[in-house]
Amino acid sequence: MTCANELVRQGGRWWGNGSSLPGIRVIACKERPHPGAQLRITDVDGNRITAFVTNTARGQLANLELRHRRRARCEDCIRGAKDTGLTNLPLHDFAQNQLWCQIVALALDLIAWSQLLALPDHPARRWEPKRLRHRLFWLAGRLAHHARTTVLHLAAHHPWAGLALQSITTPRALPAPDNPRPQTSHPVNQENQPGRGPSAHLARQRGTPPRPPPDRAAQLNINKSGRPARDHI
């Protein structure tokens, strides 16, 4: 890798740009650490050097560096996945561990959608799984069944009982999604139904009434009194 011979100073930072690979740019930045930051052994003369690689050919160096820093949220997602179960692969087979990773991804999706729908206006929407587990998921409760309903009893003195109650009642107030009635994959045979089919159409053309539907009482073998008829031997 070859870097620029001269660094460009912009707003208290020194920028360098260069690379030996076609279409690839290595952008380096040298700056003073913010007050209170712990210095590293690699900070030469009290300056911290950071670098990143990009294939963007245009744009100001400071804007590209800001875009790169905003992508740091992917590290937060990786930390959340490790707190959910991705720290270790507990199974022996590769296919089993692959299934374990899919379960972890499903759990993260459920947590993300729960925070978006149940806690839209609360700072808990941005809580990580570890904090959610200690404050909401481990909240003790008791289920009671009364009058064909299920009641969840929470401790009133718990500091996060109100937030847990809000996370349960808020999704219930959401409108139901539009769910059109699905069409049956097997069409109904109209020829076997009374008053329909080709025979009924020919009967209407000839002026003769169609054949009436069969008597349900005869099919169920029920007499006039409404009781099942007995077969005499």
C-alpha positions as CSV (number, residue, x, y, z in Angstrom):
1,M,0.0,0.0,0.0
2,T,1.3,3.4,-0.9
3,C,0.0,6.5,0.8
4,A,0.1,10.2,-0.1
5,N,3.3,11.9,0.7
6,E,1.6,15.0,2.2
7,L,-1.3,15.0,4.6
8,V,-4.2,17.5,4.2
9,R,-5.3,19.3,7.3
10,Q,-9.0,19.9,7.7
11,G,-10.6,21.1,10.9
12,G,-7.8,19.9,13.3
13,R,-7.4,16.6,11.4
14,W,-4.8,15.3,9.0
15,W,-6.1,13.2,6.1
16,G,-4.2,10.9,3.8
17,N,-5.5,9.0,0.8
18,G,-3.8,6.3,-1.3
19,S,-3.7,2.6,-2.3
20,S,-1.9,0.3,-4.7
21,L,-5.1,-1.6,-5.6
22,P,-7.2,-0.4,-8.5
23,G,-10.6,1.0,-7.5
24,I,-9.7,0.8,-3.8
25,R,-9.0,3.8,-1.5
26,V,-7.4,3.6,1.9
27,I,-8.2,6.8,3.8
28,A,-6.2,7.5,7.0
29,C,-7.0,10.2,9.6
30,K,-4.6,11.5,12.3
31,E,-6.1,13.5,15.1
32,R,-5.8,14.3,18.7
33,P,-7.9,12.1,21.0
34,H,-10.8,13.8,22.8
35,P,-10.1,15.0,26.3
36,G,-10.2,12.2,28.8
37,A,-9.5,9.4,26.3
38,Q,-7.0,6.8,27.3
39,L,-3.9,6.9,25.1
40,R,-2.7,3.7,23.3
41,I,0.8,2.5,22.7
42,T,0.2,3.1,19.0
43,D,-0.6,6.8,19.4
44,V,2.5,8.4,18.1
45,D,3.2,11.9,19.5
46,G,-0.2,11.9,21.2
47,N,-2.0,11.5,17.8
48,R,-4.4,8.7,17.0
49,I,-4.4,7.3,13.6
50,T,-7.4,5.5,12.1
51,A,-7.9,4.1,8.6
52,F,-10.7,2.5,6.6
53,V,-11.1,1.1,3.1
54,T,-13.7,2.2,0.5
55,N,-14.3,1.9,-3.2
56,T,-16.1,5.3,-3.4
57,A,-14.2,7.4,-6.0
58,R,-15.9,10.7,-5.2
59,G,-16.8,12.7,-2.1
60,Q,-15.0,14.7,0.6
61,L,-12.8,12.7,2.9
62,A,-14.6,13.9,6.0
63,N,-18.0,12.9,4.6
64,L,-16.7,9.4,3.7
65,E,-15.3,9.0,7.2
66,L,-18.6,10.1,8.8
67,R,-20.4,7.5,6.7
68,H,-18.0,4.9,7.8
69,R,-18.5,5.8,11.5
70,R,-22.3,5.6,11.2
71,R,-21.9,1.9,10.2
72,A,-20.7,1.1,13.7
73,R,-24.2,0.1,14.6
74,C,-23.5,-3.3,13.0
75,E,-21.2,-4.0,16.0
76,D,-24.0,-3.3,18.3
77,C,-26.1,-5.9,16.5
78,I,-23.3,-8.4,16.8
79,R,-23.0,-7.7,20.5
80,G,-26.8,-8.2,20.8
81,A,-26.6,-11.5,18.9
82,K,-23.8,-12.7,21.3
83,D,-26.0,-11.8,24.3
84,T,-28.9,-13.8,22.8
85,G,-26.9,-17.0,22.3
86,L,-24.4,-16.5,19.5
87,T,-21.4,-16.4,21.9
88,N,-20.8,-20.2,21.7
89,L,-22.1,-22.8,19.3
90,P,-23.3,-25.4,21.8
91,L,-23.9,-28.3,19.4
92,H,-21.5,-30.7,17.7
93,D,-22.7,-31.0,14.2
94,F,-22.4,-28.2,11.6
95,A,-26.0,-28.5,10.5
96,Q,-27.2,-28.4,14.1
97,N,-25.2,-25.2,14.8
98,Q,-26.6,-23.7,11.6
99,L,-30.0,-24.3,13.0
100,W,-29.0,-22.7,16.3
101,C,-27.9,-19.6,14.4
102,Q,-31.2,-19.4,12.7
103,I,-33.0,-19.6,16.1
104,V,-30.8,-16.8,17.4
105,A,-31.7,-14.7,14.3
106,L,-35.4,-15.4,14.8
107,A,-35.1,-14.3,18.5
108,L,-33.4,-11.0,17.4
109,D,-36.2,-10.4,14.9
110,L,-38.9,-11.0,17.5
111,I,-37.1,-8.6,19.9
112,A,-36.8,-5.9,17.3
113,W,-40.4,-6.1,16.2
114,S,-41.6,-6.2,19.9
115,Q,-39.7,-3.0,20.6
116,L,-41.0,-1.3,17.5
117,L,-44.6,-2.2,18.1
118,A,-44.9,-2.4,21.9
119,L,-42.5,0.4,23.0
120,P,-42.5,3.0,20.2
121,D,-42.2,6.1,22.4
122,H,-40.1,4.8,25.2
123,P,-36.3,4.7,25.5
124,A,-36.6,0.9,25.9
125,R,-37.1,0.7,22.2
126,R,-33.3,1.0,21.8
127,W,-32.4,-1.3,24.7
128,E,-30.1,-4.2,23.9
129,P,-31.2,-7.8,24.7
130,K,-29.1,-7.9,27.8
131,R,-30.8,-5.0,29.4
132,L,-34.2,-6.2,28.3
133,R,-33.6,-9.6,29.8
134,H,-32.6,-8.1,33.2
135,R,-35.5,-5.6,33.4
136,L,-38.4,-7.1,31.5
137,F,-37.9,-10.7,30.5
138,W,-37.0,-11.8,34.0
139,L,-39.9,-10.0,35.6
140,A,-41.7,-12.5,37.9
141,G,-45.5,-12.9,37.5
142,R,-48.3,-15.3,38.1
143,L,-51.0,-16.6,35.8
144,A,-54.5,-17.0,37.1
145,H,-57.5,-18.4,35.2
146,H,-60.9,-17.0,36.1
147,A,-64.2,-16.9,34.1
148,R,-62.6,-18.4,31.0
149,T,-60.0,-15.6,31.0
150,T,-56.3,-15.6,31.8
151,V,-55.0,-12.9,34.1
152,L,-51.4,-12.0,34.6
153,H,-50.5,-10.7,38.1
154,L,-47.4,-8.6,38.4
155,A,-45.7,-7.2,41.5
156,A,-46.9,-3.6,42.0
157,H,-43.6,-2.7,43.8
158,H,-41.4,-3.8,40.9
159,P,-39.8,-0.8,39.3
160,W,-40.4,-2.0,35.7
161,A,-43.9,-3.4,36.2
162,G,-45.6,-0.4,34.5
163,L,-43.3,-0.8,31.5
164,A,-44.1,-4.5,31.2
165,L,-47.8,-3.7,31.4
166,Q,-47.4,-1.1,28.7
167,S,-45.5,-3.6,26.4
168,I,-48.5,-6.0,26.8
169,T,-51.4,-3.5,26.3
170,T,-49.9,-1.4,23.5
171,P,-49.9,-4.2,20.8
172,R,-53.5,-5.1,21.7
173,A,-54.6,-1.6,20.8
174,L,-53.1,-1.8,17.4
175,P,-55.6,-2.2,14.5
176,A,-55.8,-5.7,13.0
177,P,-54.0,-6.1,9.6
178,D,-56.1,-6.5,6.5
179,N,-56.4,-10.2,5.8
180,P,-58.4,-11.0,2.7
181,R,-60.2,-14.2,2.6
182,P,-58.1,-16.8,0.8
183,Q,-59.5,-18.6,-2.2
184,T,-60.0,-22.3,-2.0
185,S,-57.5,-24.2,-4.1
186,H,-60.1,-26.9,-5.0
187,P,-63.1,-25.6,-6.9
188,V,-66.5,-26.8,-5.8
189,N,-68.1,-29.3,-8.1
190,Q,-71.5,-27.7,-9.0
191,E,-72.8,-30.7,-10.9
192,N,-73.5,-32.7,-7.8
193,Q,-75.4,-29.8,-6.1
194,P,-79.1,-29.7,-6.6
195,G,-80.5,-27.1,-9.0
196,R,-77.0,-26.6,-10.6
197,G,-75.0,-28.1,-13.4
198,P,-75.8,-29.0,-17.1
199,S,-79.0,-31.1,-16.2
200,A,-80.5,-28.1,-14.4
201,H,-79.7,-25.8,-17.3
202,L,-81.4,-28.2,-19.8
203,A,-84.4,-28.5,-17.5
204,R,-84.9,-24.7,-17.4
205,Q,-84.7,-24.6,-21.3
206,R,-87.4,-27.3,-21.6
207,G,-89.7,-25.6,-19.1
208,T,-89.6,-28.4,-16.6
209,P,-88.7,-27.5,-13.0
210,P,-85.3,-28.8,-11.8
211,R,-85.2,-31.8,-9.5
212,P,-85.8,-30.7,-5.9
213,P,-83.0,-31.3,-3.4
214,P,-83.2,-34.6,-1.4
215,D,-85.2,-34.6,1.8
216,R,-82.8,-34.2,4.7
217,A,-85.2,-36.1,7.0
218,A,-85.0,-39.1,4.8
219,Q,-81.2,-38.9,4.7
220,L,-80.9,-38.7,8.5
221,N,-83.6,-41.3,9.0
222,I,-85.7,-39.1,11.3
223,N,-89.4,-39.6,11.7
224,K,-92.1,-36.8,12.1
225,S,-91.7,-36.8,15.9
226,G,-88.1,-35.7,15.6
227,R,-86.6,-38.9,17.0
228,P,-84.4,-41.2,15.1
229,A,-86.4,-44.0,13.5
230,R,-85.6,-47.6,14.7
231,D,-84.9,-50.4,12.3
232,H,-87.3,-53.3,13.1
233,I,-86.0,-56.8,12.5
